[in-house]
Amino acid sequence: MRKILIAIDGSEGALKAVDYVGQQLSGAGDLRITLFHVSPGVPPELWDDGHILTEAEKAARQGVLEKWLSNQNLRLESIFQPAVETLVKRGIAPQQIETKSASESIRNTPECILAEAKTGGYPTLVMGRYGLHRASHAPLGGLVSRVINRGAGIAVWVVG
């Protein structure tokens, strides 16, 4: 079975990459596509900052953390749903599509994507040329460049 990992962030570039994969691999029965998103980690304001909290402080912090996590889950749905719909419209069967996410800091996002590609046994990684944090002067987005530079042993498709 061919396994493809598509790194997505909700950007136009990511959806172009998803659409390209759908166009190129439509009808392939031996295919498994994983849509992978790296969410930001829990903000430092919600960490345990080392002092002893009262029960009221613990409850308040837990409530804020639960609301933040709920918002992150809604955000994930808004990122994954259009990507899945695009693949299905292109002829990829829903049972061939999986969604997966991880939490990491922006700085470590390339390493997180590469770790998923390597540990998941994905020989091919697909990314949009630019993501949400596009640097206008760079020929490729910074994250894409870092993935390419560190992605030895993985075929990286960059879709523009």
N, C-alpha and C positions, 0 to 999 in steps of 0.2 A: 504494500500500500504506500502510495506517495503521500508525504506529509508536508504541508506548507504552513508556515507561521507568518501571519500578517500583523505587523505592529501598527496599531491605530491610536489616534489621539482625538478624533472628532474633527479634524481639519479637512479642508477640501483636498489637500494632497493625499491624505490617508484614504479618503473615499475614491480618489482616482486609482490608487493602488488596488483597492478592493475590486473596483470595476474591471481593471485590467486583468486581474487573476480570473474573475468570472468569465470574461471574454475568451481568454486563452485556454482555460481548462474546462469549459462547459461540456458536460456530457461524460467527463472522465469518471468512471465508476469506482476506480481504485484510489480515490482521492480523499484526504482528510484535511480540512482547512481549520486552523485555529486562529481566531481573532484575538489578539493579545493587547491589553492596555495596561500601562503603568500609571497608577494613580499616585497622587502625592501622599506622602506619609502623614501620620497624625501630626498636626501643628504643635510646635513646642508649648504653646499656651495650654494645651490639654494634657501635657505630660505630668507625671508626678514629679514635682520640683523639689522633693527631698524633705520638705517639712511635714510634720505630723498634722493631718487634716482632722477637723472635727467631723462628726457624722453629717452635719448639715453641709459642710464644704464638700465632703465626699459625694453626697447625693447630688449637689448642684453640679459638680464637675462631671459626674456620670451622666446626668441629663444632657449637658452640653455635648459630651462625647457621643452619646447615642444619636442626638440630632445631627451632628456632623457626619456620622457614619451613614445615617439614613439619606442625607443629601448626597453623599458620595455614591450610594447605590442608585439613586435616581439619575445622577450624572452618567453612571456607567450604562444604564438602560438607553439614555439618549445618544450614547456613542455607539453601542453595539447594534441597536435596532436598525438604523439606516444601512449599516454595513451588511447585516444579515439579509435584509430586504434586497439590497443590490445584488448579492450573490445568487439569491433565489431567482430574481428576475433574469439573471444571465444563464440560468439552467443548472445551478448547483443545488442538489437535493438538501433540504434542511437537516437531514440526519448526517450529512457529511460536514456540517459546520459546528464548531465548538467555540465557546467564548471563555476567555480566561483573563484574570487580572492579577496584578501584584501591586504592592505599595512600596514606594521608594522615593528618595529625594530626586529632584530634577538632575542634579549632578551625577547621580548613579543610574539614571535611566538606561543609558546604553549598556552598561554592565548587566542590568536586570534583563534586558531584552536578549542579550547574548547568552546569559545563563539559561534562560528558558529555551532558547533554540538548541543549545548543547545538551542540556539535561533531558529535554523532551524528544531528542533524536530527530530534529527537523533539519534536513539537509538544505532546505531553501527558506530564506527569510525575505519577505517583501515589505518594502516601506515606500511611502511617498517621498518625493524629493525634498519637500518642505513640510514641516508640521506647523503647529500653532505658534511657535517661537521663531518665525522666519527672520533671518538676517539678510537684508536686501543685497548686500555686497558679496555674499558667498555663493559660489556656484552650486553648492549643496548645503542643506541645512547642517548646523553644527552637530546635532545628534546623529544624523545619517553619516556624516564624515567620521565621527568617532566609532560608530558601529562598523563601518567598512574597514577602518584602520585596525580594529581589534578582533574582527570576525574571521580569523584564519580557519579554514576548513568548512566554512558555510558559504553557499552561494547566496549573494545578496542582490535581489532585484530592486532597483531604484526606479520608481515610476514618476515621471515629471508632469 
